[in-house]
Amino acid sequence: MNPVTNIIVVFALTYLGIAMGRVPGLKLNRAGIALLGALAAFSIALCGALLAQRIASAVARGRDGRAPAAPSATGEARANR
């Protein structure tokens, strides 16, 4: 699922839990529910950011898995002018 969708689901469940006042079967009050929801949303956002960083890194490396060669200061830079 999309990280934004996951965060919306976590927000909705957190909001519902706060509206109910407590979660049956768990010893969590409104403050605990809010903290749990915030931790879940933060972890989803962090995982999404790390995934995006890995994708960007993979795209930068290219198909062969190596980083692109930097242009030399003498040859390629002058040839591009």
Secondary structure, DSSP 8 states (H G I E B T S, - for coil): --HHHHHHHHHHHHHHHHHHSS-TTS---HHHHHHHHHHHHHHHHHHHHHHHHHHHHHHHH-TTSS------TTHHHHHT-
